Amino acid sequence: MAPPNPVHGSPPTDQEILLVHQVTGTFLQSENQTDDTLNDEVQNENHWPLPTNKSLVWQLHKVDLGEGRTTYLIENRAKGHYLTFRPGNTPAEIPTLSPVLRQRGGDTGGADQRWDFHPIPGTDAAYWAIMPHDYDTYALSVYNNHLADDQWIVPTPTWNGPPALAHAWGVVLRYRSGS
């Protein structure tokens, strides 16, 4: 069996992918690890072999915002639900709220479903920070910087600087038998 194929350059939008946290080596996955993902929060998991369902399989959808600005919708391929940011009531709540999977909000998604992929400095565009489009001082990482799997994935502060290695996600093309 061939190993997964890491992606360099721009995130791919035409195929199924896995999102791998580069510090923990774990996959982004829906909480319940089933095909019924509506309202699931997301967490990191370390699976091998990979589950046969699509709870950890994603697809990016590029959204053109005009004037050269681009963002992405992140679709979980189990049931077609989209990663949705929850800002909470105060900035202090943001790092405690895992995004959830919800129905797509129109053709270009709701504002809370738009995510920006920013290269992590020093990685030659091989790894990205996944940042809520309207909250560019936060990026997805593991809750409380745990190194274990089965932890919530939450927006963590970038402290008004560039994303750090703790925010680094790799995009891996999903392996398919016979391809």
Secondary structure, 3 states (H helix, E strand, C coil): CCCCEECCCCCCCCCCEEEEECCCCCEEEECCCCCCCCCCEEEEECCCCCCCCCCCCEEEEEEEEECCEEEEEEEECCCCEEEECCCCCCHHHHHHCCCEEECCCCCCCCHHHCEEEEECCCCCCCCEEEEECCCCCEEEEEHHHCCCCCEEEEEEECCCCCCCHHHCEEEEECCCCCC
